Amino acid sequence: QVQLVESGGGLVQTGGSLTLSCTASGSIRSISTMRWYSQAPGKQRELVASITNGGSTNYADSVKGRFTISRDNAKNTVYLKMNSLKLDDTAIYYCNADMMSSMMLRNYWGQGTQVTVSS
């Protein structure tokens, strides 16, 4: 069974930092693009950052210069380093990835990890 498991969320004060991790496990043949989404209370899920298997990255305007996405292909893991956190960054953060399992390419979601930024 292929799955994504996030970790690293928690409570942090404004201006602080957190690093989220997401590891893929199971019968994985390959992983292409990996992404982080956020969903604040009462809002739609939004794309925060993405990274291809070649290392190309994209960021939402709201996090440019503050968040950094990276991946370790040997460990099937993607990271999100979050600096200068703001109250508006409070959300559940979800890992997402396009993964090849057996002969099928599918999109997978993790269960989410809560990030709470307090003043």
Beta strands, then each sheet from edge to edge (+ up, - down):
strand 1: 3-7
strand 2: 10-13
strand 3: 18-25
strand 4: 30-39
strand 5: 46-51
strand 6: 57-59
strand 7: 67-72
strand 8: 77-82
strand 9: 91-101
strand 10: 104-109
strand 11: 113-118
sheet 1: 1+ 3- 8+ 7-
sheet 2: 2+ 11+ 9- 4+ 5- 6+
sheet 3: 2+ 11+ 9- 10+
end
